[in-house]
Amino acid sequence: YAENVALSPDGTKAYVADYSNGLVVLDVSDPSNITKIGSFDTDGQAFSVALSNDGTKAYVADETDLVVLDVSSLNDHADLGLSFGGAGNLVGNPTVAESPLP
């Protein structure tokens, strides 16, 4: 279930801290047709999300970590991917993986 939501600066995307589902990214540009366009499953239960002022980074807090995701090149068919050395590390430069959603 949704714990917290942050909107992109242009109001077209909603970044949802979705507890056991991690971060879920929704296209909300057409309120009558909201679609899932990305996700990232955090190690723990995601309970909060915030975006940088320019909308290029998502900061997701779960019960064990603060995960920083580069969402600057997120497109309509990308899952969010993260590269880092393990739980407990603050990530400064993760990558966005280009792969279709299931």
N, CA and C of each residue as an Amber inpcrd file, in Angstrom:
protein
   306
   0.8290000  -1.1780000   0.0000000   0.0000000   0.0000000   0.0000000
   0.8780000   1.2480000   0.0000000   0.3270000   2.3220000  -0.4980000
   1.0770000   3.5680000  -0.6350000   1.2980000   4.2160000   0.7240000
   2.5540000   4.4890000   1.0220000   2.9210000   5.1480000   2.2680000
   3.1290000   6.6480000   2.0630000   3.6740000   7.0170000   0.8770000
   4.0470000   8.4010000   0.6220000   4.1270000   8.6010000  -0.8870000
   3.8410000   9.8290000  -1.3550000   3.8750000  10.1300000  -2.7870000
   4.5950000  11.4490000  -3.0070000   5.4320000  11.4920000  -4.0550000
   6.0630000  12.7400000  -4.4880000   5.7530000  12.9210000  -5.9660000
   5.3680000  14.1320000  -6.3560000   5.0970000  14.4290000  -7.7540000
   6.3170000  15.0320000  -8.4210000   6.5050000  14.7080000  -9.7010000
   7.5800000  15.3240000 -10.4770000   7.3060000  16.8170000 -10.5970000
   8.3540000  17.6160000 -10.8170000   8.1630000  19.0670000 -10.9200000
   7.1370000  19.4750000 -11.9820000   7.0380000  18.7050000 -13.0650000
   6.0750000  19.0420000 -14.1120000   4.6970000  18.4160000 -13.8760000
   4.5550000  17.6350000 -12.8110000   3.2750000  17.0590000 -12.4380000
   2.8330000  15.8730000 -13.2690000   3.7170000  15.2960000 -14.0870000
   3.3160000  14.1960000 -14.9600000   3.6160000  12.8140000 -14.3860000
   4.4580000  12.7470000 -13.3610000   4.8170000  11.4550000 -12.7680000
   4.6100000  11.5070000 -11.2570000   4.1310000  10.3890000 -10.7210000
   3.9940000  10.2240000  -9.2740000   4.9520000   9.1270000  -8.8420000
   5.7780000   9.4290000  -7.8570000   6.7280000   8.4760000  -7.2850000
   6.1400000   8.0250000  -5.9540000   5.7870000   6.7380000  -5.8700000
   5.0520000   6.2160000  -4.7230000   5.9370000   5.2880000  -3.9050000
   6.1030000   5.6010000  -2.6140000   6.7270000   4.6580000  -1.6810000
   5.6430000   3.6570000  -1.3350000   5.7510000   2.4640000  -1.9180000
   4.6670000   1.4920000  -1.8890000   4.9840000   0.3020000  -0.9820000
   5.5130000   0.5940000   0.2000000   5.8240000  -0.3750000   1.2510000
   6.5250000  -1.6060000   0.7050000   5.8860000  -2.7640000   0.6570000
   6.5790000  -3.9900000   0.2450000   6.9080000  -4.0320000  -1.2440000
   6.3360000  -3.1280000  -2.0360000   6.6330000  -3.0660000  -3.4730000
   7.7420000  -2.0730000  -3.7960000   8.3080000  -1.4110000  -2.8020000
   9.3830000  -0.4500000  -3.0330000   8.8740000   0.8330000  -3.6530000
   9.6380000   1.3550000  -4.6150000   9.2530000   2.5780000  -5.3190000
   8.4980000   2.1930000  -6.5840000   7.3370000   2.7960000  -6.7740000
   6.5470000   2.5950000  -7.9850000   6.3910000   3.9590000  -8.6460000
   6.6380000   4.0090000  -9.9560000   6.5290000   5.2610000 -10.7100000
   5.3160000   5.1730000 -11.6210000   4.4480000   6.1730000 -11.5030000
   3.2130000   6.2100000 -12.2850000   3.2000000   7.4220000 -13.2060000
   2.6980000   7.2320000 -14.4190000   2.4380000   8.3510000 -15.3230000
   1.0450000   8.8580000 -14.9810000   0.9720000  10.0840000 -14.4610000
  -0.3050000  10.6730000 -14.0640000  -0.6650000  11.8580000 -14.9450000
  -0.0320000  11.9420000 -16.1280000  -0.2880000  13.0720000 -17.0280000
  -1.7290000  13.0930000 -17.5170000  -2.3560000  11.9220000 -17.5900000
  -3.7700000  11.8150000 -17.9410000  -4.4750000  11.1360000 -16.7690000
  -5.1110000  11.9190000 -15.8920000  -5.7210000  11.3480000 -14.6820000
  -6.7510000  10.2510000 -14.9590000  -7.3080000  10.2070000 -16.1440000
  -8.2710000   9.1550000 -16.4650000  -7.5880000   7.8720000 -16.9430000
  -6.2510000   7.9210000 -17.1130000  -5.5050000   6.7570000 -17.5940000
  -4.1320000   6.6960000 -16.9180000  -4.1070000   6.4870000 -15.6080000
  -2.8560000   6.4020000 -14.8480000  -2.2120000   5.0470000 -15.1300000
  -0.9050000   5.0750000 -15.4910000  -0.2200000   3.8330000 -15.8290000
   1.1010000   3.7240000 -15.0780000   1.4560000   2.4790000 -14.7410000
   2.7390000   2.1980000 -14.1040000   3.8230000   2.2170000 -15.1780000
   4.8900000   3.0040000 -14.9390000   5.9610000   3.0870000 -15.9320000
   7.3150000   2.6630000 -15.3780000   7.3820000   2.3480000 -14.1020000
   8.6500000   1.9080000 -13.5440000   8.5000000   1.4850000 -12.1030000
   9.5290000   0.7700000 -11.6260000   9.5280000   0.3590000 -10.2250000
  10.9420000  -0.0120000  -9.8120000  11.1660000   0.0380000  -8.5100000
  12.4160000  -0.4320000  -7.9260000  12.0860000  -1.0250000  -6.5710000
  12.4250000  -2.2940000  -6.3760000  12.1300000  -2.9790000  -5.1250000
  13.2800000  -2.7470000  -4.1510000  13.0290000  -2.0050000  -3.0970000
  14.0550000  -1.7500000  -2.0830000  14.2440000  -2.9910000  -1.2210000
  15.3560000  -3.0480000  -0.4820000  15.6330000  -4.2000000   0.3830000
  14.6100000  -4.3340000   1.5080000  14.1360000  -3.2040000   2.0120000
  13.1400000  -3.2220000   3.0800000  11.8270000  -2.6490000   2.5890000
  10.9470000  -2.3100000   3.5230000   9.6620000  -1.7210000   3.1750000
   9.8190000  -0.2170000   2.9770000   9.5180000   0.2660000   1.7750000
   9.6430000   1.6920000   1.4560000   8.5200000   2.4690000   2.1250000
   8.8870000   3.5050000   2.8840000   7.8580000   4.2700000   3.5710000
   7.8770000   5.7600000   3.2550000   8.9130000   6.2320000   2.5510000
   8.9470000   7.6500000   2.2270000   9.7340000   7.8670000   0.9450000
   9.3290000   8.8760000   0.1830000  10.0300000   9.2360000  -1.0460000
  10.0150000  10.7540000  -1.1920000  11.1180000  11.2790000  -1.6910000
  11.2180000  12.7030000  -2.0040000  12.0030000  12.8340000  -3.2930000
  11.7530000  13.9130000  -4.0170000  12.4850000  14.1860000  -5.2520000
  13.3720000  15.3980000  -5.0650000  14.4900000  15.4010000  -5.7910000
  15.3300000  16.5970000  -5.8130000  14.5340000  17.7110000  -6.4870000
  14.9220000  18.9610000  -6.2390000  14.1930000  20.1020000  -6.7990000
  14.0730000  20.0490000  -8.3150000  15.0910000  19.5060000  -8.9810000
  15.0420000  19.4300000 -10.4440000  14.4020000  18.1340000 -10.9470000
  13.9950000  17.2390000 -10.0420000  13.3070000  16.0220000 -10.4150000
  14.1790000  14.9310000 -10.9970000  15.4930000  15.0410000 -10.8560000
  16.3870000  14.0480000 -11.4560000  16.7640000  12.9140000 -10.5070000
  16.5250000  13.0810000  -9.2180000  16.8560000  12.0450000  -8.2410000
  15.6670000  11.7930000  -7.3210000  15.4420000  10.5110000  -7.0410000
  14.4270000  10.1070000  -6.0730000  15.1460000   9.5540000  -4.8500000
  14.7560000  10.0230000  -3.6800000  15.3240000   9.5860000  -2.4070000
  14.2770000   8.7200000  -1.7250000  14.5530000   7.4300000  -1.5940000
  13.5860000   6.4830000  -1.0450000  14.1120000   5.9500000   0.2760000
  13.3290000   6.1190000   1.3210000  13.6970000   5.6000000   2.6420000
  12.9130000   4.3240000   2.8910000  13.6500000   3.2810000   3.2790000
  12.9830000   2.0780000   3.7510000  13.4620000   1.8210000   5.1710000
  13.1290000   0.6810000   5.7310000  13.4440000   0.4320000   7.1340000
  14.9320000   0.2610000   7.4020000  15.7620000   0.1110000   6.3650000
  17.1970000  -0.0910000   6.5740000  18.0890000   0.9040000   5.8540000
  17.6350000   1.5440000   4.7950000  18.4940000   2.3550000   3.9420000
  17.8180000   3.6240000   3.4630000  18.6480000   4.5340000   3.0010000
  18.2120000   5.6340000   2.1550000  18.8060000   5.3380000   0.7880000
  17.9520000   5.1380000  -0.1930000  18.3830000   4.8020000  -1.5460000
  18.1920000   6.0290000  -2.4160000  19.2210000   6.3950000  -3.1660000
  19.1480000   7.5340000  -4.0730000  19.1690000   6.9980000  -5.4930000
  18.1260000   7.2990000  -6.2490000  17.9910000   6.8080000  -7.6190000
  18.0690000   7.9570000  -8.6110000  18.8400000   7.7740000  -9.6700000
  18.8780000   8.7360000 -10.7560000  17.6980000   8.4370000 -11.6680000
  16.6940000   9.3000000 -11.6590000  15.5050000   9.0930000 -12.4770000
  15.4370000  10.0910000 -13.6280000  16.5670000  10.7040000 -13.9450000
  16.5910000  11.7420000 -14.9830000  16.2850000  11.2180000 -16.3730000
  16.5960000   9.9500000 -16.6480000  16.3400000   9.4360000 -17.9900000
  15.2670000   8.3600000 -18.0050000  14.4450000   8.3260000 -16.9660000
  13.3480000   7.3710000 -16.9150000  12.4360000   7.6180000 -18.1050000
  12.1270000   6.5550000 -18.8610000  11.1830000   6.7070000 -19.9620000
   9.9790000   5.8230000 -19.7160000   9.0750000   5.7870000 -20.6590000
   7.8170000   5.0710000 -20.4630000   7.9670000   3.5610000 -20.3440000
   9.1270000   3.0090000 -20.6550000   9.3000000   1.5640000 -20.6120000
  10.5680000   1.1720000 -19.8740000  10.8460000   1.8050000 -18.7330000
  12.0820000   1.5050000 -18.0090000  11.7890000   1.1290000 -16.5610000
  12.4490000   0.0790000 -16.1060000  12.4850000  -0.2190000 -14.6780000
  13.6290000   0.5820000 -14.0830000  13.5200000   0.9580000 -12.8460000
  14.6270000   1.6260000 -12.1930000  15.6340000   0.5770000 -11.7510000
  16.9080000   0.8160000 -11.9980000  17.9580000  -0.1130000 -11.5840000
  18.9170000   0.5910000 -10.6560000  19.5520000  -0.1490000  -9.7820000
  20.4290000   0.4560000  -8.7870000  21.7100000  -0.3410000  -8.6840000
  22.8250000   0.3780000  -8.6780000  24.1260000  -0.2650000  -8.4940000
  24.7870000   0.3150000  -7.2570000  25.0290000  -0.5280000  -6.2530000
  25.7500000  -0.0690000  -5.0710000  26.3150000  -1.2600000  -4.3230000
  27.1810000  -0.9660000  -3.3550000  27.9570000  -2.0020000  -2.7040000
  27.2750000  -2.7900000  -1.6140000  26.0640000  -2.4840000  -1.2450000
  25.3740000  -3.2650000  -0.2250000  24.4990000  -2.4020000   0.6530000
  23.7330000  -3.0330000   1.5070000  22.8040000  -2.3290000   2.3900000
  23.5570000  -1.3600000   3.2920000  22.9310000  -0.2350000   3.5420000
  23.5220000   0.7510000   4.4290000  24.3590000   1.7970000   3.7290000
  24.5850000   1.6570000   2.4300000  25.3830000   2.6340000   1.6970000
  24.4990000   3.7010000   1.0820000  24.9250000   4.9360000   1.1710000
  24.2530000   6.0290000   0.4820000  24.7720000   6.0480000  -0.9390000
  23.8990000   6.0060000  -1.8870000  24.2870000   5.8840000  -3.2900000
  24.2140000   7.2470000  -3.9510000  25.2780000   7.6490000  -4.6030000
  25.3050000   8.9500000  -5.2510000  25.0910000   8.9020000  -6.7380000
  25.3670000   7.7820000  -7.3980000  25.2800000   7.7580000  -8.8520000
  24.7920000   6.4070000  -9.3620000  23.5450000   6.0210000  -9.0350000
  23.0210000   4.7720000  -9.5740000  22.6740000   4.9350000 -11.0470000
  22.2960000   3.8660000 -11.6850000  21.9750000   3.8920000 -13.1020000
  20.5150000   3.5520000 -13.3340000  20.0240000   3.9040000 -14.4850000
  18.6650000   3.5370000 -14.8760000  18.7950000   2.4520000 -15.9360000
  18.2170000   1.2890000 -15.6650000  18.2840000   0.1590000 -16.5880000
  17.1410000   0.2400000 -17.5940000  17.4360000   0.0620000 -18.8470000
  16.4280000   0.1260000 -19.8860000  15.8870000  -1.2760000 -20.1350000
  14.7590000  -1.5980000 -19.5130000  14.1440000  -2.9020000 -19.7210000
  12.6330000  -2.7450000 -19.6530000  11.9130000  -3.5060000 -20.4550000
  10.4400000  -3.3740000 -20.4560000   9.8210000  -3.8580000 -19.1530000
   8.7310000  -3.2340000 -18.7960000   7.9820000  -3.6710000 -17.6170000
   7.2680000  -4.9770000 -17.9260000   7.1210000  -5.8220000 -16.9220000
   6.3690000  -7.0690000 -17.1510000   4.9020000  -6.7910000 -17.3800000
